Amino acid sequence: MADAFQIVGLVALIASSVGFFPQLVKTFKTKKAEDLSFYTLLLLIIAATSWIVYGFSRSDLFIICTNSIIFVLVFMLAIMKLLYRKS
């Protein structure tokens, strides 16, 4: 049975990961990303990467999974930011 901290970790995993999904869908549908800050996306990619490395050092599956999902979603947003920029 999961303890309280594992449940909190699972809630954090879901909330943190799902938080970027609506923006990803909106950006994909509208093909507009000019309101997204590339530097913020870059910082989020660096942060997620750092957390993944930290998670591996601690053997913490919640940290690894959460930030791996965040990394993928933010990386996809950064790619869309580059693809959908106006020439």
N, C-alpha and C positions, 0 to 999 in steps of 0.2 A: 504494500500500500504506500502511496506517495505521501511524503510529509508536507507540511505547510509551505516550506521553502521551495520544494519542487513544484508545487501548484503555483506559487507566485512566479517562479521562473518560467513556467509554461504560459502563464498569462502575459508576462513580459515578452516572451518569444512571439506570441500571436499578435499582441498589440503593436509591438515595434515593427514587425514584419509587414503586417497588413496596412500599417499607416502610410506606406509609400504606394501601395497598389492603386488607390483611386487616382492619384496624380499620373501614374503610368498609363492607366486606361484613358484618362482625359487627354493626355498628350498624344497618345496613339490615335485616338479618334479625330481630334481637331488638327493634327499635324502642325501644332503651334507650340513652341517652347520658349518664346522670347522672354516670358516672365520668369523663367527659371534661371537662377544664378548659377553659372557654370562653376564659379569658385566655391559656392556652397556645396554643390554636388561633388566637386573634387575633394573638399574637406571631409565630406561624409564617406567617400570612398576610402580616404586615408584612415579615418576613424574606424570604419568597419574592418579594414585590413589589420589594423593594430589590435582591435579586440579579438579577431580570429587568432592571431599569433598568441595573444595573451591567453585565450581560451585553451589553445593547445598546450601552452606551458603549464596550465592548471588542470589539464584533462577535464575541462568543464564543457560537457556536451551542449548545455543551454546557451552558453556564450558563443560557442562555435556555430551552432545551427542558426541562432538568431542573426548573428552578424554576417553569416554566409548568405542568408536570404536577403538581408538589407543590402549587402554588397551587390548582389545580382540585380536587384530592383533599381538601385541608384545608378549602377553602371549602365543599365538599359536607358534610364532617363538621360544620362550624360551623352550616350550615343544619339538619342533622339534630339537632344539639344544641338548637337553638331549637324545631324542630317537635315533638320527642319529649319536651320537658320536661313535668313533671307540673304540672298547674294548681293 
